[in-house]
Amino acid sequence: MNNNIVLIDTYNLLRKQGMKAEEAILRTGAQRLRPVMLTTITTILGLMPMVLSTNIDLFNHRLEIGGPTAQWWNQLSTSIAGGLAFATLLTLVLTPCLLVIAGRRQDRKMAQ
C-alpha cells in the first residue's frame, strides 16, 4: 500500500513540474522500481521459513519441518506473501496504466 502511495505522489509531483502523463509515468516507474522490488523481495524472503513450515529450535539445536509452531503460522504467512506479490504487480502495472489514462483525459480537458 505504501509503495502505491509513494508512486502516485511521485507521479503527481512530476506532473506539477509540467511533464506529460506518459513521460511522468515512465520517469516515476524508473525511479520507484528498485525500491518497490527491494522491499517486496526482502519481505517475501523473510517470510519463506514460515511459508515452508520450517521451525528452528534454538534450545535443542534442531531444524524441524512441519512442527506445531510452523503449522500455526503457515497459512498466515502464505497469504501475506501471496498478497504482497499480487499487490506489487498491481503497483507496477495497473496503477501506471490508470494514471496515464487519467493524465490523458486531464490533458484533453486542459487543451479544450
C-alpha distances in whole Angstrom, upper triangle without the diagonal:
4,5,5,6,9,10,11,13,14,16,17,19,20,21,23,25,27,25,25,22,23,23,20,18,20,20,16,16,19,17,14,15,16,13,11,13,15,12,11,15,16,14,15,19,18,18,21,24,22,22,25,27,28,29,31,34,35,38,39,38,37,34,34,32,31,32,32,29,27,28,26,23,23,21,18,17,18,15,13,14,14,11,9,12,11,8,9,12,10,8,12,14,13,12,14,17,16,16,19,21,20,21,24,25,25,27,30,30,30,33,35
4,5,5,6,9,10,11,12,14,15,16,18,20,21,23,25,24,24,22,22,23,19,17,19,19,15,15,17,15,12,13,14,11,9,13,13,11,11,15,15,14,16,19,18,19,22,24,24,23,27,28,29,30,31,34,34,38,40,38,37,35,35,33,33,34,33,30,28,29,28,24,25,24,20,19,20,18,15,16,17,14,11,14,14,11,11,14,13,10,13,16,15,13,15,18,17,17,20,22,21,22,25,26,25,27,30,30,30,33,35
4,6,5,6,9,10,11,12,14,15,17,18,20,21,23,22,22,19,20,20,17,15,16,15,12,11,14,12,8,10,11,8,6,10,11,9,9,13,14,13,15,18,18,19,21,24,24,23,26,28,29,31,32,35,35,38,40,38,38,35,35,33,33,34,34,31,29,30,29,25,25,24,21,20,20,19,16,15,16,14,11,12,13,9,8,11,10,7,9,13,13,11,12,16,16,15,18,20,19,20,23,24,24,26,28,29,29,32,34
4,5,5,6,9,10,11,12,14,16,16,18,20,22,20,20,17,18,18,15,13,15,15,11,11,14,13,10,11,13,11,9,12,14,12,12,16,17,16,17,21,21,21,24,27,26,25,28,30,32,33,35,38,38,42,43,41,40,37,37,36,35,36,36,33,31,32,31,27,27,25,23,22,22,19,17,17,17,14,12,13,12,9,8,11,9,5,8,11,10,8,10,13,12,12,15,17,16,17,20,21,21,23,25,26,26,29,31
4,5,5,6,9,10,11,12,14,15,17,19,20,19,20,17,18,19,15,14,16,16,12,13,16,14,11,13,15,13,11,15,16,14,15,19,19,18,20,23,23,23,26,29,28,28,31,33,34,35,36,39,39,43,45,43,42,40,40,38,37,38,38,35,33,34,32,29,29,28,25,24,24,22,19,20,20,17,15,17,16,12,12,14,12,9,12,14,13,10,12,15,14,12,16,18,16,17,20,21,20,22,25,25,25,28,30
4,5,5,6,9,10,10,12,14,15,17,19,18,19,17,18,17,14,13,15,13,10,11,13,11,8,11,13,10,10,13,15,13,14,18,18,18,20,23,23,24,26,29,29,28,31,33,34,35,36,39,39,43,45,43,42,39,40,38,38,39,39,36,34,35,34,30,30,29,26,25,26,24,21,21,21,19,16,17,17,14,13,15,14,10,12,15,15,12,12,16,15,13,16,19,17,17,21,22,21,22,26,26,25,28,31
4,5,5,6,9,10,11,12,14,16,17,15,16,14,14,14,11,9,11,10,7,8,10,9,7,9,12,10,9,13,15,14,14,17,19,19,20,23,24,24,27,30,30,29,32,34,35,37,38,41,41,44,46,44,43,40,41,39,39,40,40,37,35,36,35,31,31,30,27,26,26,24,21,21,21,18,16,16,16,13,11,13,12,8,9,11,12,9,9,12,12,10,13,16,15,14,18,19,19,20,23,24,24,26,28
4,5,5,6,9,10,10,12,14,16,14,15,12,14,14,10,9,12,12,8,10,13,12,10,13,16,14,13,16,18,17,18,21,22,22,23,26,27,27,30,33,32,31,34,36,38,39,40,43,44,47,49,47,46,43,43,42,41,43,42,39,37,38,37,33,33,31,29,28,28,25,23,23,23,20,18,19,18,14,14,15,13,10,11,13,12,8,8,12,11,8,11,13,12,12,15,17,15,17,20,21,20,23,25
4,5,5,6,9,10,11,13,15,14,15,13,15,15,11,11,14,13,9,12,14,12,11,14,16,14,14,18,19,18,19,22,23,23,25,27,28,29,31,34,34,33,36,38,39,40,41,44,44,47,50,48,47,44,45,43,43,44,44,41,39,40,38,35,35,33,31,29,30,28,25,25,25,22,20,21,21,17,16,18,16,13,14,16,16,12,12,15,14,11,14,16,14,14,17,19,17,18,22,22,21,24,26
4,5,5,6,9,10,11,13,12,14,12,13,12,9,9,11,9,6,9,11,9,8,12,14,13,13,16,18,17,19,22,23,23,25,27,28,29,31,34,34,33,36,39,39,41,42,45,44,48,50,48,47,44,45,44,44,45,45,42,40,41,40,36,36,35,32,30,31,29,26,26,26,24,21,22,21,18,17,18,17,13,13,16,16,12,11,15,15,12,13,17,15,14,17,19,17,18,22,22,21,24,26
4,5,5,6,9,10,11,10,10,8,10,10,6,6,9,8,6,9,11,10,10,13,16,15,15,18,20,20,20,23,25,25,26,29,30,31,33,36,36,35,38,40,41,43,44,47,47,50,52,50,49,46,47,45,45,46,46,43,41,42,41,37,37,36,33,32,32,30,27,27,27,24,22,22,21,18,17,17,16,13,13,14,14,11,9,12,12,8,10,13,12,10,13,15,14,15,18,19,18,20,23
4,5,5,6,9,10,10,11,10,12,12,8,9,13,12,9,13,15,13,13,17,19,18,18,21,23,22,23,26,27,27,29,32,32,33,35,38,38,37,40,42,44,45,46,49,49,52,54,52,52,49,49,48,47,48,48,45,43,44,43,39,39,38,35,34,34,32,29,29,29,26,24,25,24,21,20,20,18,15,16,17,16,13,12,14,13,9,11,14,12,10,13,15,12,14,17,17,16,19,21
4,5,5,7,9,9,12,11,14,12,9,11,13,11,10,13,15,13,13,17,19,18,18,21,23,22,24,27,28,28,30,32,33,34,36,39,39,38,41,44,44,46,46,49,49,52,55,53,52,49,50,49,48,50,49,46,44,46,44,41,41,39,37,35,36,34,31,31,31,28,26,26,26,23,21,22,21,17,18,19,19,16,14,17,17,13,14,17,15,13,16,18,15,16,19,19,18,20,23
4,5,5,7,6,9,9,11,9,6,9,10,8,8,12,13,11,13,16,18,18,18,21,23,23,24,27,28,29,31,33,34,35,37,40,40,39,42,44,45,47,47,51,50,54,56,54,53,50,51,49,49,51,51,48,46,47,46,42,42,41,38,36,36,35,32,31,31,29,27,27,26,23,22,22,21,18,17,18,19,16,13,16,16,12,13,16,15,12,15,17,14,14,18,19,17,19,22
4,5,5,5,7,7,10,9,6,9,12,11,10,14,15,15,16,18,21,21,21,24,26,26,27,29,31,31,33,35,36,37,39,42,42,41,44,46,47,49,50,53,53,56,58,56,55,53,53,51,51,53,52,50,47,48,47,44,43,42,39,38,38,36,33,33,33,30,28,28,27,24,23,23,21,18,18,19,18,15,13,15,15,11,11,14,12,9,12,13,11,11,14,15,13,15,18
4,5,7,10,11,14,13,10,13,15,14,13,17,18,17,18,21,23,23,23,26,28,27,29,31,33,33,35,37,38,39,41,44,44,43,46,48,49,51,51,54,54,58,60,58,57,54,55,53,53,54,54,51,49,50,49,45,45,44,41,40,40,38,35,35,35,32,30,31,30,27,26,26,24,21,21,22,22,18,17,19,18,14,14,17,14,12,14,16,12,12,16,16,14,16,19
4,6,9,11,14,12,9,13,15,12,13,16,17,16,18,21,23,23,23,26,28,28,29,32,33,34,35,38,38,40,42,45,45,44,47,49,50,52,52,55,55,58,60,58,58,55,56,54,54,56,56,53,51,52,50,47,47,45,43,41,41,39,37,36,36,34,32,32,31,28,27,27,26,23,22,23,23,20,18,20,20,16,16,19,17,14,16,18,15,14,18,18,15,17,21
4,7,9,12,10,9,13,14,13,14,17,18,17,19,22,24,25,25,28,29,30,31,33,35,36,37,39,40,41,43,47,47,46,48,51,52,54,54,57,57,61,63,60,60,57,57,56,56,57,57,54,52,53,52,48,48,47,44,43,43,41,38,38,37,35,33,33,32,29,28,28,26,23,23,23,23,20,18,19,19,15,14,17,15,12,13,15,13,11,15,15,12,14,17
4,6,8,6,6,9,11,10,11,14,15,15,17,19,22,23,23,25,27,28,29,31,33,33,35,37,38,39,41,44,45,43,46,49,50,51,52,55,55,59,61,58,58,55,55,53,54,55,55,53,50,51,50,47,46,45,42,41,40,39,36,35,35,33,31,30,29,27,25,25,23,21,20,20,20,18,15,16,17,13,12,15,14,10,12,14,12,11,14,16,13,14,18
4,6,5,6,9,10,11,12,14,16,16,18,20,23,24,23,25,28,29,29,31,33,34,35,37,39,40,41,45,45,43,46,48,50,52,53,56,56,60,61,59,58,55,55,53,53,55,55,53,50,51,50,46,46,44,42,41,40,38,36,35,34,32,30,30,28,26,25,24,22,20,19,19,19,16,13,14,14,11,9,12,11,8,8,11,10,8,11,13,12,12,16
4,6,5,6,9,10,10,12,14,15,16,18,21,22,21,23,26,26,26,29,31,31,32,34,36,37,38,42,41,40,43,45,47,49,50,53,54,57,59,57,55,52,52,50,50,52,52,50,47,47,47,43,42,41,39,37,36,34,33,32,31,29,27,26,25,23,21,20,19,17,16,15,15,13,10,10,11,8,5,8,8,5,6,10,9,8,11,13,13,14,17
4,5,5,6,9,10,11,12,14,15,16,20,21,20,22,25,25,25,27,30,30,31,33,35,36,37,41,41,39,41,44,46,48,49,52,53,57,58,55,54,51,51,49,49,51,51,49,46,47,46,43,42,40,38,37,36,34,32,31,30,28,26,25,24,22,20,19,18,16,14,14,14,13,9,9,11,9,6,9,11,8,8,12,12,11,14,16,16,16,19
4,6,5,6,8,10,11,12,14,15,18,20,20,21,24,25,25,27,29,30,31,33,35,36,37,41,41,39,42,45,46,48,49,52,53,56,58,55,54,51,51,49,50,52,52,50,47,48,47,44,42,41,39,38,37,35,33,32,31,29,27,26,25,24,21,21,20,18,15,15,17,15,11,12,14,11,9,13,14,11,11,15,14,13,16,18,17,18,21
4,6,5,6,9,10,10,12,14,17,18,17,20,22,23,23,25,28,28,29,31,33,34,35,39,39,38,40,43,44,46,47,50,50,54,56,53,52,49,50,48,48,50,50,47,45,46,45,41,41,39,37,35,35,33,31,30,29,27,25,25,24,22,20,19,18,15,14,15,15,13,10,12,13,10,9,12,12,9,12,15,14,13,16,18,17,18,21
4,5,5,6,8,10,10,11,15,16,15,17,20,20,20,23,25,26,26,29,30,31,32,36,36,34,37,40,41,43,44,48,48,52,53,51,50,46,47,45,45,47,47,44,42,42,42,38,37,36,34,32,32,30,28,27,26,24,22,21,20,18,16,16,14,12,10,11,12,10,6,9,10,7,7,11,11,9,12,15,14,14,17,19,19,20,23
4,5,5,6,9,10,10,14,15,15,16,19,20,20,22,25,26,26,28,30,31,32,36,36,34,37,40,41,43,44,47,48,51,53,50,49,46,46,44,45,47,47,45,42,43,43,39,38,37,35,33,32,31,29,27,27,25,23,21,21,19,17,16,16,14,11,11,13,12,8,11,13,11,10,13,15,13,14,17,17,17,20,22,21,22,25
4,5,5,6,9,10,12,14,14,16,18,19,20,22,24,25,26,28,30,31,32,36,36,35,37,40,41,43,44,47,47,51,52,49,49,46,46,45,45,47,48,45,42,43,43,39,38,38,35,33,33,32,29,28,28,26,23,23,23,21,18,18,18,15,13,14,16,14,11,14,15,13,12,16,17,14,16,19,19,18,21,23,22,23,26
4,5,5,6,8,11,12,12,14,16,17,18,20,22,22,24,26,27,28,30,33,34,32,35,38,39,40,41,44,44,48,50,47,46,43,44,42,43,44,45,42,39,41,40,36,35,34,32,30,30,29,26,25,25,23,20,20,20,17,15,15,15,12,10,12,14,11,9,12,14,11,11,15,15,14,16,19,18,18,21,23,22,24,27
4,5,5,6,9,10,10,11,14,15,15,17,20,20,21,23,25,26,27,31,31,30,32,35,36,38,39,42,43,46,48,45,44,41,42,40,40,42,43,40,37,38,38,34,33,32,30,28,28,26,24,23,22,21,18,17,17,15,12,12,13,10,7,9,12,10,8,11,13,11,12,15,16,15,17,20,20,20,23,25,24,26,29
4,6,6,8,10,11,12,14,16,16,17,20,21,22,23,25,27,28,31,32,31,33,36,37,39,39,43,43,46,48,45,44,41,42,40,41,43,44,41,38,40,39,36,35,34,32,30,29,28,26,24,24,23,20,19,20,18,15,15,16,13,10,13,15,14,11,14,17,15,15,19,20,18,20,23,23,22,25,27,27,28,31
4,6,7,8,10,11,13,14,16,17,19,20,22,23,24,26,28,31,32,31,33,36,36,38,38,42,41,45,47,44,43,41,42,40,41,42,43,40,38,39,39,35,34,34,32,29,29,28,25,24,24,23,20,19,20,18,15,16,17,13,12,14,17,15,13,16,18,16,16,20,20,19,21,24,23,23,26,28,27,28,32
4,6,6,6,9,10,11,12,14,16,17,18,20,21,23,24,28,28,27,30,32,33,35,35,39,39,42,44,41,41,38,39,37,38,39,40,37,34,36,35,31,31,30,28,26,26,25,22,20,21,20,16,16,17,15,12,13,14,10,9,12,14,12,11,15,16,15,16,19,20,19,21,24,23,24,27,28,28,29,32
4,6,5,6,9,10,11,12,14,16,16,18,20,21,22,26,27,25,28,30,31,33,34,37,37,41,42,40,39,36,37,35,35,37,38,35,33,34,34,30,29,29,27,24,24,23,21,19,19,18,15,14,15,14,10,11,13,10,7,11,14,13,12,15,17,16,17,20,21,20,23,25,25,25,28,30,30,31,34
4,6,5,6,9,10,10,12,14,15,16,18,20,21,24,25,24,26,29,29,31,32,35,35,39,40,37,37,34,35,33,34,36,37,34,31,33,33,29,28,28,27,24,24,24,21,19,20,19,16,15,17,15,12,14,15,13,11,14,17,16,15,19,21,20,21,24,25,24,26,29,28,29,32,33,33,35,38
4,6,5,6,8,10,11,12,14,15,16,18,20,23,24,23,26,28,28,30,30,33,33,37,38,36,35,33,34,33,33,35,35,32,30,32,31,27,27,27,25,22,22,22,19,17,19,18,14,14,16,14,11,14,15,12,11,15,18,16,16,19,21,19,21,24,24,24,27,29,28,29,32,33,33,35,38
4,6,5,6,9,10,11,12,14,16,17,18,22,22,21,24,26,27,29,30,33,33,37,38,36,35,32,33,31,31,33,33,31,28,30,29,25,25,24,22,20,20,19,16,14,15,14,11,11,13,11,7,10,12,9,8,12,14,13,14,17,18,17,19,22,23,22,25,27,27,28,31,32,32,34,37
4,6,5,6,8,10,10,12,14,15,16,20,21,20,22,24,25,27,28,31,32,35,36,34,33,30,30,29,29,31,32,30,27,28,28,24,23,23,22,19,18,18,16,13,14,14,11,10,12,11,8,10,12,10,9,13,16,15,15,18,20,20,21,24,25,25,27,30,30,31,33,35,35,37,39
4,5,5,6,8,10,11,12,14,15,18,20,19,21,24,24,25,26,29,29,33,34,31,31,28,29,28,29,30,31,28,26,28,28,24,23,24,22,19,19,19,16,14,16,16,12,12,15,14,11,14,16,14,13,17,19,18,19,22,23,23,25,27,28,28,30,33,32,33,36,38,37,39,42
4,6,5,6,9,10,11,12,14,17,18,18,20,22,23,24,24,28,28,31,33,31,30,27,28,27,27,28,29,26,24,26,25,21,21,21,19,16,17,17,14,12,14,14,10,11,14,12,10,13,15,13,13,17,19,18,19,22,23,22,25,27,27,28,30,32,32,33,36,37,37,39,42
4,6,5,6,9,10,11,12,16,16,15,18,20,21,23,24,27,28,31,33,30,29,26,27,25,25,27,27,25,22,24,23,19,19,19,17,14,14,14,11,9,11,11,7,7,10,9,7,10,13,11,12,15,17,17,18,21,22,22,24,26,27,27,30,32,32,33,36,37,37,39,42
4,5,5,6,8,10,11,14,15,14,16,19,19,21,22,26,26,30,31,28,27,24,25,23,24,25,27,24,21,23,23,20,18,19,18,14,14,15,13,10,12,13,9,9,12,12,10,12,15,14,14,17,19,19,20,23,24,25,27,29,30,30,33,35,35,36,39,40,40,42,45
4,6,5,6,9,10,13,14,14,16,18,18,19,20,23,23,27,28,26,25,22,23,22,23,24,25,22,20,22,22,18,18,19,17,14,15,16,13,11,14,14,11,11,15,15,13,16,18,17,17,20,22,22,23,26,27,27,29,32,32,32,35,37,37,38,41,42,42,44,47
4,5,5,6,9,11,12,12,15,16,17,18,19,22,23,26,28,26,24,22,22,21,21,22,23,20,18,20,19,15,15,16,14,11,12,13,9,8,11,12,9,10,13,13,12,15,17,16,17,20,21,21,23,25,26,27,29,31,31,32,35,36,36,38,41,42,42,44,46
4,5,5,6,10,10,9,12,14,15,17,18,22,23,26,27,25,24,20,21,19,19,21,22,19,16,18,18,14,13,14,13,9,9,11,8,5,8,10,8,8,12,12,11,14,16,16,17,19,21,21,23,25,26,27,29,31,32,33,35,37,37,39,41,42,43,45,47
4,5,5,8,10,10,11,13,13,15,16,20,20,24,25,22,21,18,19,17,18,20,21,19,16,18,19,15,14,16,15,11,12,14,12,9,12,14,12,11,15,16,15,17,20,19,19,22,24,25,26,28,30,30,32,34,35,36,38,40,40,42,44,45,46,48,50
4,6,7,8,10,11,13,12,14,14,17,18,22,23,21,20,17,17,17,18,18,20,17,14,17,17,13,13,15,13,10,12,14,11,9,13,15,12,13,17,17,16,19,21,21,21,24,26,26,28,30,31,31,34,36,36,37,40,41,41,43,46,47,47,49,51
4,6,6,6,9,10,11,12,14,17,18,22,23,21,19,16,16,15,15,16,17,14,12,14,14,10,9,11,10,6,8,10,8,7,10,12,11,12,15,16,16,18,20,20,22,24,25,26,28,30,31,31,34,36,36,37,40,41,41,43,46,46,47,49,51
4,5,5,6,8,9,11,13,17,18,22,22,20,18,14,14,13,13,15,17,15,11,13,14,11,10,12,12,8,8,12,11,8,11,14,13,13,16,18,17,19,22,22,23,25,26,27,29,31,32,33,35,37,38,39,41,43,43,45,47,48,49,51,53
4,6,5,6,5,7,9,13,15,18,18,16,14,11,11,10,11,12,14,12,9,11,13,10,9,12,12,9,10,14,13,11,14,17,16,17,20,21,21,23,25,26,26,28,30,31,33,35,36,37,39,41,41,42,45,46,47,48,51,52,53,55,57
4,5,5,6,8,10,13,16,19,19,18,16,13,12,10,10,11,12,9,6,8,9,6,6,9,9,6,8,11,11,10,13,15,15,16,19,20,20,22,24,25,26,28,29,30,32,34,35,36,38,40,40,42,44,45,46,48,50,51,52,54,56
4,5,8,11,13,17,19,22,22,21,18,15,13,11,10,12,14,12,8,9,11,8,5,7,8,6,5,9,10,8,10,13,13,14,16,18,18,20,22,23,24,26,27,28,30,32,33,34,36,38,38,40,42,43,44,46,48,49,50,52,54
4,6,9,12,15,18,21,20,19,16,12,11,8,8,11,13,12,8,9,12,10,7,10,12,9,9,13,13,12,13,16,17,16,19,21,21,23,25,26,27,28,30,31,33,35,36,37,39,40,42,43,45,46,47,49,51,52,53,55,57
4,7,10,13,16,18,18,17,14,11,8,6,5,7,9,8,5,6,9,8,6,9,11,10,10,14,14,14,15,18,19,19,21,23,24,25,28,29,30,31,32,34,36,37,38,40,42,43,44,45,48,49,50,52,54,55,56,58,60
4,7,10,13,15,15,13,10,7,6,4,6,7,10,9,6,9,11,10,9,13,14,12,13,16,17,16,18,21,21,21,24,25,26,27,30,30,31,33,34,35,38,39,40,41,44,45,46,47,50,51,52,53,56,57,57,59,62
4,6,9,12,12,11,8,6,5,6,7,6,9,7,6,9,11,10,11,14,15,13,15,18,18,18,20,23,23,23,26,28,28,30,32,32,33,36,37,38,40,42,42,43,46,47,48,49,52,53,53,55,58,58,59,61,63
4,6,9,9,8,6,5,6,9,11,9,12,10,9,13,14,13,14,18,18,16,18,21,21,20,23,25,25,25,29,30,29,32,34,34,35,37,39,39,41,43,44,45,47,49,50,51,53,55,55,57,59,60,61,63,65
4,6,6,6,5,6,7,11,12,10,12,10,11,14,15,15,17,20,20,19,21,24,24,23,26,28,28,29,32,33,33,35,37,37,38,41,42,43,45,47,48,48,51,53,53,54,57,58,58,60,62,63,64,66,68
4,6,5,7,9,11,14,16,14,15,13,14,18,18,18,19,23,23,21,24,26,25,25,28,30,29,30,34,34,34,37,39,38,39,42,43,44,45,48,49,49,52,54,54,55,57,59,59,61,63,64,64,67,69
4,6,8,11,13,16,18,15,16,15,16,19,20,20,22,25,25,24,26,29,28,28,31,33,32,34,37,37,37,40,42,42,43,46,47,47,49,51,52,52,55,57,57,58,61,62,62,64,67,67,68,70,72
4,6,9,11,14,16,14,15,15,16,19,20,21,22,26,26,25,27,30,29,29,32,34,34,35,38,39,38,41,43,43,44,46,48,48,50,52,53,54,56,58,59,60,62,64,64,66,68,69,69,72,74
4,7,10,13,16,14,16,16,16,19,21,21,21,25,26,24,26,29,28,27,30,33,32,33,36,37,36,39,41,41,42,44,46,46,48,50,51,52,54,56,57,58,60,62,62,64,66,67,67,70,72
4,6,10,13,11,14,14,14,16,18,19,19,23,23,22,23,27,26,25,28,31,30,31,34,35,35,37,39,40,40,43,44,45,47,49,50,51,53,55,55,56,59,60,61,62,65,66,66,68,71
4,7,10,9,13,12,11,14,16,16,16,20,21,19,20,23,23,22,25,27,27,27,30,32,32,34,36,36,37,39,41,42,43,45,46,47,50,51,52,53,56,57,58,59,62,63,63,65,68
4,6,6,9,10,9,11,14,14,14,17,19,17,18,22,22,21,23,26,26,27,29,31,31,33,35,36,37,39,40,41,43,45,46,47,49,51,52,53,55,57,57,59,61,62,63,65,67
4,6,9,10,8,9,13,13,11,15,17,15,16,19,20,19,21,24,24,24,27,29,29,31,33,34,35,36,38,39,41,42,43,45,47,48,49,51,53,54,55,57,59,60,61,63,65
4,7,8,6,6,10,11,9,12,15,14,14,17,19,18,20,23,24,24,26,28,29,30,32,33,35,36,37,38,41,42,43,44,47,48,48,50,52,53,54,56,58,59,60,62,64
4,6,5,6,9,10,10,14,15,15,16,19,20,20,22,24,25,26,28,30,31,32,34,35,37,38,39,40,43,44,45,46,49,50,50,52,54,55,56,58,60,61,62,64,66
4,5,5,6,9,10,13,14,15,16,19,20,20,22,24,25,26,28,30,31,33,34,35,37,39,39,40,43,44,44,46,49,50,50,52,54,55,56,58,60,60,62,64,66
4,5,5,7,9,12,12,12,15,17,17,18,20,22,23,24,26,27,29,31,32,33,35,37,37,38,40,42,42,44,46,47,48,49,52,53,53,55,58,58,59,62,63
4,5,5,6,9,11,10,12,14,15,15,17,20,20,21,24,25,26,28,30,30,32,34,34,35,38,39,40,41,44,45,45,47,49,50,51,53,55,56,57,59,61
4,6,5,8,10,10,11,14,15,16,17,19,21,22,23,25,26,28,30,31,32,34,34,35,38,39,40,41,44,45,45,47,49,50,51,53,55,56,57,59,61
4,6,7,8,10,11,13,14,16,17,19,20,22,23,24,26,28,29,30,32,34,34,35,37,39,39,40,43,44,44,46,49,49,50,52,54,54,56,58,60
4,6,5,6,9,10,11,12,14,15,16,18,20,21,22,25,26,27,29,30,31,31,34,36,36,37,40,41,41,43,45,46,47,49,51,51,52,55,57
4,6,5,6,9,10,11,12,14,15,17,18,20,21,23,24,26,27,29,29,30,33,34,35,36,39,40,40,42,44,45,46,48,50,51,52,54,56
4,6,5,6,9,10,11,12,14,15,16,18,20,21,22,24,26,27,27,28,31,32,32,34,37,37,38,40,42,43,44,46,48,48,50,52,53
4,5,5,6,9,10,11,12,14,15,16,18,20,21,22,24,26,26,26,29,31,31,32,35,36,36,38,40,41,42,44,46,46,48,50,51
4,5,5,6,8,10,10,12,14,15,16,19,20,21,22,24,25,25,28,30,30,31,34,35,35,37,40,40,41,43,45,46,47,49,51
4,5,5,6,8,10,11,12,14,15,17,18,20,21,23,23,24,27,28,29,30,33,34,34,36,38,39,40,42,44,45,46,48,50
4,6,5,6,8,10,10,12,14,15,16,18,20,21,21,22,25,26,26,28,30,31,32,34,36,37,37,40,42,42,44,46,47
4,6,5,6,9,10,10,12,14,15,16,18,20,20,20,23,25,25,26,29,30,30,32,35,35,36,38,40,41,42,44,46
4,6,5,6,9,10,11,13,14,15,17,18,19,20,23,24,25,26,28,30,30,32,34,35,36,38,40,41,42,44,46
4,5,5,6,9,10,11,13,14,16,17,17,19,21,22,23,25,27,28,29,31,33,34,35,37,38,39,41,43,44
4,5,5,6,8,10,10,12,14,15,15,16,19,20,20,22,25,25,26,28,30,31,32,34,36,37,38,40,42
4,5,5,6,9,10,10,12,14,15,15,18,19,20,21,24,25,25,27,29,30,31,33,35,36,37,39,41
4,6,5,7,9,10,11,12,14,15,17,18,19,21,23,24,25,27,29,30,31,33,35,36,37,39,41
4,5,5,6,9,10,11,11,13,15,16,17,19,21,22,23,25,26,28,29,31,32,33,35,37,38
4,5,5,6,9,10,10,10,13,15,15,16,19,20,21,22,25,26,26,28,30,31,32,34,36
4,5,5,6,8,10,10,12,14,15,16,18,20,21,22,24,26,26,28,30,31,32,34,36
4,5,5,6,7,9,11,12,13,15,17,18,19,21,23,24,25,27,29,30,31,33,35
4,6,5,5,6,9,10,11,12,14,15,16,18,20,21,22,24,26,27,28,30,32
4,6,6,5,8,10,11,11,13,15,16,17,19,21,21,23,25,26,27,29,31
4,6,7,7,9,11,11,13,15,16,17,19,21,22,23,25,27,27,29,31
4,6,6,6,9,10,11,13,15,16,17,19,20,21,23,25,26,27,30
4,6,5,6,9,10,11,12,14,16,17,18,20,22,23,24,26,28
4,5,5,6,9,10,11,12,14,16,16,18,20,21,22,24,26
4,5,5,6,9,10,10,12,14,15,16,18,20,21,22,24
4,5,5,6,9,10,11,13,14,15,17,19,20,21,23
4,5,5,6,8,10,11,12,14,16,17,18,20,22
4,5,5,6,9,10,10,12,14,15,16,18,20
4,5,5,6,9,10,10,12,14,15,16,18
4,5,5,6,9,10,11,13,14,16,17
4,5,5,6,9,10,11,12,14,16
4,5,5,6,9,10,10,12,14
4,5,5,6,9,10,10,13
4,5,5,6,9,10,11
4,5,5,6,9,10
4,5,5,6,9
4,5,5,6
4,5,5
4,6
4
